[in-house]
């Protein structure tokens, strides 16, 4: 297999000039130190053979070879022909949360909004490498937290959310459009909106399907979650005697939420209690992980270690020969 090498620190190759100077100095020194004599004939020396003239240079050659490898190590060779399958967490997620008055219904523990906040923050804690933001909506919509990897601050902002922060109502289209505006320019591998509501769109100047179409244009996947038990649920009602809870029908526009999810290649979920909502977030978590675990990313591999090992072996061999077999050489 062809190995394409690059070097992270090629400036260290200038050390070869020093190495060349050492070799030149060694050759000059050997020429000065070697004695010679003139003889009339070499007939008497034909049977005389010795390896000493060669062996005396072995130690220097080993040391120079080791220094050559050390220079290569300092230059940090890297191979770029290895591809590794990795799981990347390159996902941006905006959570669009309905905080209308009906989210205080007590069919969840402690109520729909409280359950959504607690379970959503657990989901956030389970995805430490993703950028996550929060948009809230009721009759209006605003960004509670832009996309961030500072999940501690995000969770604190999540926990500070409460019903009544903005005008009441259910502006699903406005909430979705606001979430789209916060994520549309992201260059993340996957862009996701999780929209959670318990009602029917009855406020706002933007139609939910128009917002969904914009999300589709920007390649944003929308997971919609309808939260609320089937049938009747205890809703808070203001009376002359304070807040009282009365059973009222749960009215979720599931057809709309399904259409939004279908248009954007997402999915619709219905959560009827706390456990069901936990499972919804677990399923979304797994769906997103499965979508990115098959991606392959080109990754350079460090190759200096084998050169370092070879240099160490040569230095060890030079020391061993110097103090054993070749210790008596001049």
C-alpha positions as CSV (number, residue, x, y, z in Angstrom):
1,X,0.0,0.0,0.0
2,X,1.3,3.4,-1.0
3,X,2.4,5.5,2.0
4,X,2.1,9.2,1.6
5,X,4.3,10.9,4.2
6,X,4.2,14.5,5.3
7,X,6.2,16.2,8.0
8,X,4.8,18.5,10.7
9,X,8.2,20.1,11.5
10,X,10.2,20.1,8.3
11,X,12.5,22.9,9.5
12,X,14.5,20.2,11.4
13,X,15.8,18.9,8.1
14,X,18.3,21.8,8.2
15,X,20.2,19.7,10.8
16,X,21.4,17.6,7.9
17,X,23.8,20.4,7.1
18,X,25.4,19.8,10.6
19,X,25.4,16.0,9.9
20,X,27.2,16.5,6.5
21,X,29.8,18.7,8.2
22,X,30.4,16.0,10.8
23,X,30.9,13.4,8.0
24,X,33.3,15.8,6.2
25,X,35.3,16.4,9.4
26,X,35.5,12.7,10.0
27,X,36.8,11.9,6.6
28,X,39.4,14.7,6.8
29,X,40.5,13.5,10.2
30,X,40.9,9.9,9.0
31,X,43.0,11.1,6.1
32,X,45.3,13.0,8.5
33,X,45.6,10.2,11.0
34,X,46.2,7.2,8.6
35,X,50.0,6.5,8.2
36,X,51.3,5.2,4.9
37,X,54.5,3.7,3.7
38,X,56.1,3.0,0.3
39,X,57.1,-0.5,-0.6
40,X,58.8,-1.8,-3.7
41,X,56.4,-4.8,-4.2
42,X,53.2,-6.1,-2.6
43,X,53.9,-9.7,-3.4
44,X,54.6,-10.5,0.2
45,X,51.3,-8.9,1.4
46,X,49.0,-10.8,-0.9
47,X,47.9,-13.3,1.8
48,X,47.4,-10.7,4.5
49,X,43.7,-9.7,4.9
50,X,42.2,-7.8,7.8
51,X,38.8,-6.4,8.5
52,X,40.1,-3.7,10.8
53,X,40.2,-0.9,8.2
54,X,36.5,-1.4,7.7
55,X,35.4,-2.1,11.2
56,X,37.0,1.1,12.5
57,X,34.4,3.0,10.6
58,X,31.4,0.9,11.7
59,X,30.9,2.8,15.0
60,X,30.9,6.2,13.3
61,X,28.5,4.9,10.6
62,X,26.1,3.6,13.3
63,X,26.1,6.9,15.1
64,X,25.5,8.9,12.0
65,X,22.6,6.6,11.0
66,X,21.1,7.0,14.4
67,X,21.4,10.8,14.2
68,X,19.8,10.8,10.8
69,X,16.8,8.9,12.2
70,X,16.6,11.3,15.2
71,X,16.4,14.2,12.8
72,X,13.5,12.4,11.0
73,X,11.8,11.9,14.4
74,X,12.1,15.7,15.2
75,X,10.5,16.5,11.8
76,X,7.5,14.4,12.9
77,X,6.6,12.2,10.0
78,X,2.9,11.6,9.4
79,X,1.1,9.2,7.0
80,X,-2.1,10.3,5.3
81,X,-3.2,7.1,3.7
82,X,-5.1,5.7,6.7
83,X,-8.8,6.2,7.0
84,X,-10.6,5.5,10.3
85,X,-14.3,5.1,11.0
86,X,-15.2,7.4,13.8
87,X,-18.3,8.6,15.5
88,X,-18.5,12.3,15.3
89,X,-20.8,14.4,17.5
90,X,-21.0,17.2,15.0
91,X,-24.7,18.0,15.7
92,X,-26.4,21.3,16.4
93,X,-29.7,21.0,18.2
94,X,-32.3,23.7,19.0
95,X,-35.0,22.8,21.4
96,X,-38.2,24.7,20.8
97,X,-40.3,24.5,24.0
98,X,-44.0,25.5,24.4
99,X,-44.4,27.4,27.7
100,X,-48.1,28.3,27.3
101,X,-50.5,28.1,30.3
102,X,-51.7,24.7,29.3
103,X,-48.2,23.3,29.9
104,X,-49.0,23.6,33.6
105,X,-51.5,20.8,33.4
106,X,-51.0,18.2,36.1
107,X,-51.1,15.0,34.0
108,X,-47.3,14.9,34.3
109,X,-45.2,15.2,37.4
110,X,-45.0,17.9,38.6
111,X,-46.7,19.3,35.4
112,X,-46.0,19.2,31.7
113,X,-43.6,22.1,31.7
114,X,-41.7,20.8,34.8
115,X,-41.4,17.3,33.3
116,X,-40.3,18.7,29.9
117,X,-37.6,20.8,31.6
118,X,-36.2,18.0,33.7
119,X,-36.1,15.4,31.0
120,X,-34.8,17.8,28.4
121,X,-31.9,18.7,30.7
122,X,-31.1,15.0,31.1
123,X,-31.0,14.8,27.3
124,X,-28.6,17.8,27.1
125,X,-26.3,16.2,29.7
126,X,-26.1,13.1,27.6
127,X,-24.8,14.9,24.5
128,X,-21.7,16.8,25.8
129,X,-20.1,17.3,22.4
130,X,-23.1,18.9,20.7
131,X,-24.0,22.5,20.4
132,X,-27.5,23.0,21.8
133,X,-29.8,26.1,22.0
134,X,-33.2,26.8,23.5
135,X,-36.1,28.7,22.0
136,X,-39.3,29.2,23.9
137,X,-42.8,30.1,22.6
138,X,-46.4,30.6,23.6
139,X,-48.2,33.6,22.1
140,X,-44.8,35.0,21.1
141,X,-41.3,33.5,20.8
142,X,-37.8,34.4,21.7
143,X,-34.4,32.8,22.1
144,X,-33.6,31.8,25.6
145,X,-30.1,30.5,24.7
146,X,-28.3,30.5,21.4
147,X,-26.3,27.4,20.3
148,X,-23.6,26.6,22.8
149,X,-21.4,23.9,24.2
150,X,-21.6,25.5,27.6
151,X,-24.3,23.1,28.8
152,X,-24.1,24.2,32.4
153,X,-25.2,27.7,31.5
154,X,-27.8,26.2,29.1
155,X,-29.3,24.0,31.8
156,X,-29.4,27.0,34.2
157,X,-31.3,29.0,31.6
158,X,-33.6,26.0,30.9
159,X,-34.4,25.8,34.6
160,X,-35.3,29.5,34.8
161,X,-38.0,29.1,32.2
162,X,-41.6,29.4,33.5
163,X,-45.0,29.9,32.0
164,X,-46.1,33.5,31.8
165,X,-42.7,34.8,30.7
166,X,-44.3,36.0,27.5
167,X,-47.9,36.5,26.2
168,X,-50.0,33.3,26.4
169,X,-51.1,31.4,23.4
170,X,-49.6,28.7,21.1
171,X,-47.6,30.1,18.2
172,X,-46.1,26.9,16.9
173,X,-45.2,28.5,13.5
174,X,-43.5,31.4,15.2
175,X,-41.6,29.1,17.6
176,X,-40.4,26.9,14.8
177,X,-39.4,29.8,12.6
178,X,-37.4,31.3,15.4
179,X,-35.6,28.0,16.0
180,X,-34.9,27.7,12.2
181,X,-33.3,31.2,12.2
182,X,-31.0,30.1,15.0
183,X,-29.7,27.1,13.3
184,X,-30.0,27.7,9.6
185,X,-26.5,29.1,9.1
186,X,-24.8,26.2,11.0
187,X,-22.1,24.2,9.2
188,X,-22.7,21.2,11.5
189,X,-23.0,17.7,10.0
190,X,-26.5,17.5,11.3
191,X,-29.0,20.3,12.1
192,X,-31.9,19.3,14.3
193,X,-34.9,21.0,16.0
194,X,-36.9,19.3,18.7
195,X,-40.3,21.0,19.0
196,X,-42.4,20.2,22.0
197,X,-46.0,21.4,22.4
198,X,-49.3,20.4,23.9
199,X,-51.7,22.5,21.9
200,X,-53.0,23.8,18.6
201,X,-51.5,26.7,16.7
202,X,-53.6,29.7,17.5
203,X,-51.3,32.7,17.5
204,X,-48.4,34.2,15.5
205,X,-48.0,35.6,12.1
206,X,-46.1,32.6,10.6
207,X,-47.9,29.5,9.4
208,X,-46.4,26.3,10.9
209,X,-46.1,24.6,7.5
210,X,-44.4,27.7,6.0
211,X,-41.8,27.5,8.8
212,X,-41.4,23.7,8.2
213,X,-40.8,24.4,4.5
214,X,-38.1,26.9,5.4
215,X,-36.5,24.2,7.7
216,X,-36.6,21.7,4.8
217,X,-34.8,24.3,2.6
218,X,-31.9,24.6,5.0
219,X,-31.7,20.8,5.6
220,X,-33.0,21.0,9.1
221,X,-34.6,17.9,10.6
222,X,-37.5,18.6,12.9
223,X,-38.6,16.1,15.6
224,X,-42.0,17.1,16.9
225,X,-43.3,15.9,20.3
226,X,-46.9,16.2,21.4
227,X,-47.0,16.2,25.2
228,X,-50.2,15.4,27.2
229,X,-52.4,12.5,28.2
230,X,-55.1,11.2,26.0
231,X,-58.6,12.4,27.1
232,X,-59.0,14.8,30.1
233,X,-56.2,16.4,32.2
234,X,-56.3,18.7,35.2
235,X,-55.6,22.3,33.9
236,X,-55.0,25.4,36.1
237,X,-57.8,27.8,36.0
238,X,-57.9,31.3,37.6
239,X,-60.9,31.8,39.9
240,X,-61.9,34.4,42.5
241,X,-60.5,31.9,45.0
242,X,-57.1,31.6,43.3
243,X,-55.8,28.9,41.0
244,X,-57.9,25.7,40.8
245,X,-57.4,22.6,38.7
246,X,-60.2,21.4,36.5
247,X,-60.4,18.5,34.1
248,X,-60.2,19.8,30.5
249,X,-59.7,17.9,27.2
250,X,-56.1,17.6,25.8
251,X,-56.1,19.1,22.4
252,X,-53.0,18.5,20.4
253,X,-52.8,19.1,16.6
254,X,-51.1,15.8,15.9
255,X,-51.8,16.0,12.2
256,X,-49.9,19.2,11.9
257,X,-47.0,17.9,14.0
258,X,-46.8,14.8,11.8
259,X,-46.8,16.8,8.7
260,X,-44.0,19.1,10.0
261,X,-41.9,16.0,10.9
262,X,-42.6,14.3,7.6
263,X,-41.7,17.3,5.5
264,X,-38.3,17.7,7.2
265,X,-37.4,14.0,7.3
266,X,-37.9,14.0,11.1
267,X,-40.4,12.0,13.2
268,X,-43.4,12.7,15.4
269,X,-43.7,11.3,19.0
270,X,-46.5,11.4,21.5
271,X,-45.7,11.5,25.2
272,X,-48.5,10.8,27.5
273,X,-46.6,10.7,30.8
274,X,-43.1,11.2,32.2
275,X,-41.8,7.7,31.3
276,X,-43.1,8.1,27.7
277,X,-41.3,11.5,27.4
278,X,-38.1,9.9,28.7
279,X,-38.4,7.2,26.0
280,X,-39.1,9.9,23.3
281,X,-35.8,11.6,24.1
282,X,-34.0,8.3,24.2
283,X,-35.3,7.4,20.8
284,X,-34.3,10.8,19.3
285,X,-30.9,10.4,20.9
286,X,-30.4,7.0,19.3
287,X,-31.7,8.1,15.9
288,X,-29.2,10.9,15.7
289,X,-26.3,8.7,16.8
290,X,-27.2,6.1,14.2
291,X,-27.2,8.7,11.5
292,X,-23.6,9.8,12.1
293,X,-21.8,6.7,13.3
294,X,-21.2,5.4,9.8
295,X,-19.3,8.5,8.6
296,X,-15.6,8.2,7.8
297,X,-13.1,10.9,8.4
298,X,-9.6,11.1,7.0
299,X,-7.1,11.2,9.8
300,X,-3.3,11.6,9.7
301,X,-1.4,9.1,11.7
302,X,1.9,9.9,13.6
303,X,4.7,7.7,12.3
304,X,7.7,9.0,14.3
305,X,7.7,6.1,16.8
306,X,9.2,3.5,14.4
307,X,12.0,5.9,13.5
308,X,12.7,6.6,17.2
309,X,12.9,2.9,17.9
310,X,15.3,2.3,15.0
311,X,17.5,5.2,16.3
312,X,17.6,3.7,19.8
313,X,18.5,0.3,18.4
314,X,21.4,1.8,16.4
315,X,22.7,3.8,19.4
316,X,22.5,0.7,21.6
317,X,24.3,-1.4,19.0
318,X,27.1,1.3,18.6
319,X,27.6,1.3,22.4
320,X,27.6,-2.4,22.6
321,X,30.2,-2.8,19.9
322,X,32.4,0.0,21.2
323,X,32.7,-1.7,24.6
324,X,32.9,-5.3,23.4
325,X,34.0,-6.5,20.0
326,X,35.5,-3.2,18.8
327,X,36.9,-1.9,22.1
328,X,40.5,-2.3,21.1
329,X,40.3,-0.5,17.8
330,X,42.1,2.8,17.6
